[in-house]
Amino acid sequence: DKRFMYEESFKTPLLIQLPGTIRPGTKINAMVQNLDFAPTFLELTGFSNLSKDMQGESFFGLLNGTLNEDDYRDVVYYHYYDYPAFHMVKKHYGIRTKRYKLIHFYDDIDTWELYDLEKDPDEKMNLIMNTNYAQVLHRMRVKLDSVQTHYKVTETEFKKASKDKVDKAYEQFKRLRGTPATFN
């Protein structure tokens, strides 16, 4: 059961070569999202009148060295709602900061997870019930609410999958998996 907000699938490598703008060997670890590509590419082409309707933020300043990573973005938001689907990953949303990650799985389940990525980079210890992290959890939930407001997340995005749709997806998954081979 691969969940998309865990680090293995949450990070995406990106290589860019732009002589005269990006110094060779530059490595950027800022929290950039795919929604930042369009504003960045538009700015790279000289287009400066970026729409305020675009959710992304140009990371051109990170590329040319005029913007410090710490000044770019301190939190990213993620929302996965394609359930049921072939891989049957549960619906979830959450935020990641440089140190912490808060995830909420919902629809036919209601599970929260909190990780300290500095102490647990492999995300093996869910800290959601750890009282030592109560203040961190509170801050992360406040950030989550703020980011959802920023991106204008609506209740429509939390619509529950119908039982019929889930059952059909499981039937399809079972058909595609086939019958295991037996060897004598």
C-alpha positions as CSV (number, residue, x, y, z in Angstrom):
1,D,0.0,0.0,0.0
2,K,2.1,2.9,-1.3
3,R,0.9,6.2,0.0
4,F,1.9,9.2,-2.0
5,M,2.8,11.7,0.8
6,Y,5.6,9.6,2.2
7,E,9.1,10.8,1.2
8,E,9.9,8.1,-1.4
9,S,7.1,9.3,-3.6
10,F,6.7,12.9,-2.4
11,K,10.0,14.1,-3.7
12,T,10.7,14.5,-7.4
13,P,14.2,15.2,-8.8
14,L,14.5,18.0,-11.3
15,L,17.5,18.8,-13.4
16,I,17.7,22.2,-15.2
17,Q,20.5,23.5,-17.3
18,L,20.5,27.2,-18.1
19,P,23.9,28.6,-19.0
20,G,24.5,32.2,-17.9
21,T,21.7,31.8,-15.2
22,I,22.4,28.7,-13.2
23,R,25.9,28.0,-12.0
24,P,27.0,24.5,-12.8
25,G,26.8,22.2,-9.8
26,T,24.1,24.2,-8.1
27,K,22.0,22.1,-5.8
28,I,18.7,23.5,-4.4
29,N,16.8,21.8,-1.6
30,A,13.9,24.3,-1.4
31,M,10.3,23.0,-1.2
32,V,9.3,23.4,-4.8
33,Q,6.0,21.9,-6.1
34,N,5.0,21.0,-9.6
35,L,2.5,23.9,-9.5
36,D,5.6,26.2,-9.4
37,F,6.8,25.1,-12.9
38,A,4.4,27.3,-15.0
39,P,5.2,30.6,-13.2
40,T,8.9,29.7,-13.3
41,F,8.9,28.9,-17.0
42,L,6.9,32.0,-17.8
43,E,9.4,34.1,-15.9
44,L,12.3,32.4,-17.6
45,T,10.8,33.5,-21.0
46,G,10.6,37.1,-19.8
47,F,6.9,37.1,-19.1
48,S,6.6,39.2,-15.9
49,N,2.8,39.8,-15.7
50,L,2.1,36.5,-13.8
51,S,-1.6,35.8,-13.1
52,K,-2.7,36.1,-9.5
53,D,-4.9,33.1,-10.2
54,M,-1.9,30.8,-10.5
55,Q,-1.4,28.9,-7.3
56,G,2.3,28.3,-7.9
57,E,5.2,30.6,-7.2
58,S,8.2,31.1,-9.5
59,F,11.4,29.7,-8.3
60,F,13.5,31.6,-10.8
61,G,15.2,33.5,-8.0
62,L,16.4,30.2,-6.5
63,L,17.9,29.3,-9.9
64,N,19.8,32.5,-10.5
65,G,20.9,32.9,-6.8
66,T,18.9,36.0,-6.0
67,L,16.6,34.2,-3.6
68,N,17.7,32.3,-0.5
69,E,16.0,28.8,0.0
70,D,14.9,29.9,3.5
71,D,13.0,32.8,2.0
72,Y,11.1,30.8,-0.6
73,R,8.5,28.6,1.1
74,D,8.2,27.1,4.5
75,V,5.4,24.7,3.9
76,V,4.0,22.6,1.1
77,Y,0.4,21.3,0.8
78,Y,-0.5,18.0,-0.8
79,H,-4.0,16.5,-1.5
80,Y,-4.6,13.1,-3.1
81,Y,-8.2,12.3,-3.8
82,D,-8.2,9.8,-6.7
83,Y,-9.7,6.9,-4.7
84,P,-10.9,4.4,-5.7
85,A,-8.4,3.9,-8.5
86,F,-6.2,1.1,-9.7
87,H,-3.6,1.3,-7.0
88,M,-6.2,1.8,-4.2
89,V,-4.3,4.5,-2.3
90,K,-6.6,6.1,0.3
91,K,-7.6,9.7,0.0
92,H,-5.3,11.9,2.0
93,Y,-4.0,15.5,2.4
94,G,-1.4,17.1,4.5
95,I,1.5,19.5,4.8
96,R,5.3,19.2,5.0
97,T,7.7,21.7,6.5
98,K,11.4,21.2,6.4
99,R,11.2,19.2,9.7
100,Y,7.7,17.9,10.1
101,K,5.0,16.2,8.1
102,L,1.3,16.0,9.0
103,I,-1.0,13.7,7.0
104,H,-4.7,13.0,7.3
105,F,-6.2,9.9,5.6
106,Y,-9.9,10.2,5.1
107,D,-13.0,9.0,3.2
108,D,-13.7,5.5,4.6
109,I,-11.0,5.9,7.3
110,D,-10.0,8.8,9.6
111,T,-6.3,8.5,10.5
112,W,-3.8,11.2,11.3
113,E,0.0,10.8,11.1
114,L,2.8,13.2,12.3
115,Y,6.5,12.7,11.6
116,D,9.6,14.4,12.8
117,L,11.7,14.1,9.6
118,E,14.9,15.3,11.4
119,K,14.8,12.4,13.9
120,D,12.9,9.9,11.7
121,P,13.7,10.5,8.0
122,D,12.2,7.1,7.1
123,E,8.8,8.0,8.7
124,K,8.6,4.9,10.9
125,M,7.3,6.5,14.1
126,N,3.9,8.1,13.9
127,L,4.0,10.8,16.7
128,I,0.3,11.8,16.5
129,M,-0.3,10.5,20.0
130,N,3.0,11.5,21.5
131,T,2.4,14.2,24.1
132,N,5.9,15.5,23.7
133,Y,4.8,16.7,20.2
134,A,1.5,18.3,21.3
135,Q,2.7,21.9,20.5
136,V,4.2,20.8,17.2
137,L,0.9,19.1,16.3
138,H,-1.0,22.2,17.2
139,R,1.3,24.4,15.0
140,M,1.0,22.0,12.1
141,R,-2.8,21.9,12.3
142,V,-2.9,25.7,12.3
143,K,-0.5,25.8,9.3
144,L,-2.7,23.2,7.5
145,D,-5.8,25.3,8.0
146,S,-3.9,28.3,6.7
147,V,-2.6,26.6,3.6
148,Q,-6.0,25.1,2.8
149,T,-7.5,28.6,3.1
150,H,-4.7,30.0,0.9
151,Y,-5.4,27.4,-1.8
152,K,-9.2,27.8,-1.5
153,V,-9.7,24.1,-0.6
154,T,-13.5,23.5,-0.6
155,E,-15.7,20.7,0.9
156,T,-16.2,19.4,-2.6
157,E,-12.6,18.1,-2.6
158,F,-13.5,15.9,0.4
159,K,-16.5,14.2,-1.2
160,K,-16.7,10.6,-0.1
161,A,-16.4,7.8,-2.6
162,S,-19.5,5.8,-3.1
163,K,-19.5,2.2,-1.8
164,D,-20.5,1.0,-5.3
165,K,-17.5,2.8,-6.9
166,V,-15.1,1.3,-4.2
167,D,-16.6,-2.2,-4.7
168,K,-16.2,-2.0,-8.5
169,A,-12.6,-0.8,-8.1
170,Y,-11.8,-3.8,-5.9
171,E,-13.4,-6.2,-8.4
172,Q,-11.3,-4.7,-11.2
173,F,-8.2,-4.9,-9.1
174,K,-8.9,-8.6,-8.3
175,R,-9.5,-9.3,-12.0
176,L,-6.3,-7.6,-13.1
177,R,-4.3,-9.4,-10.5
178,G,-5.5,-12.8,-11.8
179,T,-5.1,-16.1,-10.2
180,P,-1.8,-16.9,-8.6
181,A,0.2,-19.7,-10.3
182,T,0.7,-22.9,-8.4
183,F,3.7,-25.1,-8.9
184,N,3.9,-28.8,-8.0
